[in-house]
Amino acid sequence: MSIQEISSFAAGEWVAPGEGARNIASAITGEVIATAGNSALDVQGMLDHARTVGGSALRKLTFHDRARMIKALAAHLGQHKQALYDLSFETGATQADHLIDIDGGIGTLFVFASKGRREMPDGHVYLDGDVEQLSRNGSFLGQHICTPLQGVAVHINAFNFPVWGMLEKLAPTLLAGVPAIVKPATNTSYVTELAVRIMLESGILPDGALQLVSGGLGDMLDRLNCQDVVSFTGSADTAFKLRSAPHILENSVRFVAEQDSLNASILGPDAEPGTPEFDLFVKEVQREMTAKAGQKCTAIRRIIAPENQVQAVIEALSARLSKTVIGDPRRETTRMGALVSEGQKRDVLEKAAILGQEAERVFGDPDNFEVDGADGGKGAFLPPMLFHCADPDAAQRVHDTEAFGPVSTVMGYRDLDHAVELANRGQGSLVASVITHDPQVARQVALGAGAFHGRLYFNNRDSIKESTGHGSPLPHMVHGGPGRAGGGEELGGVRGVKHYMQRTAIQGSPDILTAIGNQWVPGATEIEAPAHPFTRRFGELRIGETLRTEPRTVTLEDIEHFASFTGDTFYAHMDQEAAERNPFFPGRVAHGYLLLSFAAGLFVEPNEGPVLANTGLDGLRFMKPVSAGDSIKVRLTVKKKTPRNEEYGEVRWHVTVTNQEEEQVAEYELLTMNAY
């Protein structure tokens, strides 16, 4: 077998392994398959290239441009994923594991691309929150904005997910407009390198947006500044060493860590043997112990069950684990492959021995197990190992030692408060799960354990068919956790994008805020529409373009007809004496929805035109009642424009309804789809 040279991609050039390179062995056979590393990399040149070339190019793009770019990357990777599958087998991963890593990573790109188009503007400034009125008359306002950091994101990734681990960080980074330097774990860097080559060769990314370090970073972290970000996934010891470096602290370099996590799963007191929840619990634990050979930051390490159900859990779980076929991951019958390396296997055995000081191994003998289709003595294979801790209150190591492999420990709890206490003994985790059909059990755990866990996963017979599993971080939800888990936060949709941006408070006049955010702010200059705005196409409309209508008088006959026609005969509209007793009304008043209907009648252009559909309204408020004899008129202003596809875009209109005294009676935002 030829040995593959795993190169770095630095400042637009591929750099082969050189001084300081190290060998990489196959997890299946133990044979050297690759070499990676070059201590002579010009790390300053890489940083300069990212900041000046990559960052500049990305910041010129809008959020929607970047979202389209990310979607194109995902589609391109999807066309080449078979090559990634074929190579990834050497890491010990099975085909099912590839779906988590490779397909999961591609799926994450698609989600961020979609969220970028749906939840972010087609512009360069992200508005974070509502406008704050800082003066009596509204001439001085404030708002928070987010803009891209003008540095580089250094991503230091773990060995267990060479594709997903890169893409889940890369997606929000690129969407924010920040270039990335990716440093994968050396043991699986050959898979990451192939994924990077595929992306770069597509021509989709601007120059400098993505660079790769296969091997060590050298002194790169000592050259970072306040505009840079380090996002780290790995051990707590390494995270502490990196984040506490004087240069990182002195320059306030953002450091995001996702590290050791003793995740727990709680079997609810209602989930007795024979219930769907008990079977689900056993299945979830078995899957989390064996997927990726237990090498998942979200895997279940502590199994917390009612004391009277511990033996039943051990028996049921042992029965499922005994059916797990361990072997060459390329075989279709294999259900669990090898650990990533011989070194990782030794580490797991060392940690298992520590757990064995406080817990009894009740399933899985590392000295006596079968390996299908491979030499168990040469590859990094281990069986699933289940321990039982009879006294979890007195134990310490089962709550602070993570064997990063197919290892988990069962322990019993007396009551639900005790279960929560045991789960929290891990001092911070990425995820804790609760299998229960009792909503009050879920509530009690959420209140008691929420502060110690980045994600709480609840599942039962109602959600089992569509649930994604205890160990699946989703791009829509935050991934991270307090304390031992690193105190960091990734993913979470747009929340993850904002980690690579600076939040800035801006203050000024309505016109200033409108210009910065490209979104009309009440009080800003209004532009007189050259024609009815509903006759103007999406591209013709301008932010601030305003239509003011003639007034319409609301009569008692209108109110009674609306009540009769709709069936809304609420007393405030129909009974004068009852309405007068209500502290909010002077007497009989018009229906709020009658006012909305009349408002639409005042501003709508009825003929066929570029307005394709009314898709809803947001932020509706009724501020002052309207009585019979009052008149209303409408101000309709283009607040925001968001392209949706090549045929139409979304227009957000600010609508204000006022009475004859120029007092606001209603306010809302109207959404329409307008043709280009």
Salt bridges, closest charged atoms under 4 A:
ASP65 OD1 - ARG68 NH2 2.74
GLU90 OE2 - ARG330 NH1 3.56
ASP103 OD2 - LYS81 NZ 2.83
GLU119 OE2 - LYS115 NZ 2.72
ASP122 OD1 - HIS64 ND1 3.96
ASP128 OD1 - LYS498 NZ 3.21
ASP128 OD2 - ARG503 NE 2.63
GLU168 OE2 - LYS169 NZ 3.54
GLU193 OE2 - ARG197 NH2 3.35
ASP207 OD1 - HIS49 NE2 3.27
ASP219 OD2 - ARG223 NH2 3.07
ASP228 OD2 - ARG51 NH2 2.61
GLU258 OE1 - HIS479 NE2 3.27
GLU277 OE1 - ARG461 NH2 2.72
GLU284 OE1 - ARG287 NH2 2.89
GLU288 OE1 - LYS296 NZ 2.99
ASP328 OD1 - ARG330 NE 3.09
ASP347 OD1 - LYS351 NZ 3.54
ASP365 OD1 - ARG361 NH2 3.73
ASP372 OD1 - ARG331 NH1 3.18
ASP393 OD2 - ARG414 NH1 2.84
ASP393 OD1 - HIS418 NE2 2.81
ASP400 OD1 - ARG397 NE 2.93
GLU402 OE2 - ARG301 NE 3.14
ASP462 OD2 - HIS437 NE2 3.08
GLU489 OE2 - HIS499 NE2 3.66
GLU490 OE2 - LYS169 NZ 3.41
GLU526 OE1 - ARG548 NH2 3.07
GLU526 OE2 - ARG635 NH1 3.34
GLU545 OE2 - ARG536 NE 2.59
GLU545 OE1 - ARG542 NE 3.55
GLU560 OE2 - ARG588 NH2 3.08
ASP618 OD2 - ARG652 NH1 2.95
GLU650 OE1 - ARG644 NH2 3.51
GLU662 OE2 - LYS633 NZ 2.59
GLU663 OE1 - LYS624 NZ 3.96
GLU667 OE1 - ARG621 NH2 2.69
GLU667 OE2 - HIS654 NE2 2.90
GLU669 OE2 - LYS639 NZ 2.28
GLU669 OE1 - ARG652 NH1 2.67
